Amino acid sequence: MSALTLPLQPKEDTELVVEPWGETFQLAAGERYVLSWLGSEEQPECLSTPTGLVVFMGTGATFNLQHESGAWIGGSDIPFPSLPPSMSTKEFLSMTGLIHIQPSESDGARREP
């Protein structure tokens, strides 16, 4: 199976959180990164937050984060297990209380009072 990738080039220093592992990375402004994953054909769900970006991987996925130079930054080789039918990783983690997300204004989502 080939790796699927998500290119990242933040305009300002950005915190990247990869769920469901809860792995947090600091991405430097102007640098280029590649987030790649195996084991899932699902496109990750991305959510902008006030501090950066949260990426929710699909079931069965493992991931790697690399700098464009090829330097390995982090990842997980533990696959994310299956979820109930038609439930996304974001929905599952929100439902279980494992994450509390305050979406940014740009997501078009309502903020909780």
Secondary structure by P-SEA (a helix, b strand, c coil): cbbbbbbbbbccbbbbbbccccbbbbbcccbbbbbbbccccccbbbbbcccbbbbbbccccccccccccccccccccbbbccccccccaaaaaaaaccccccccccccccccc
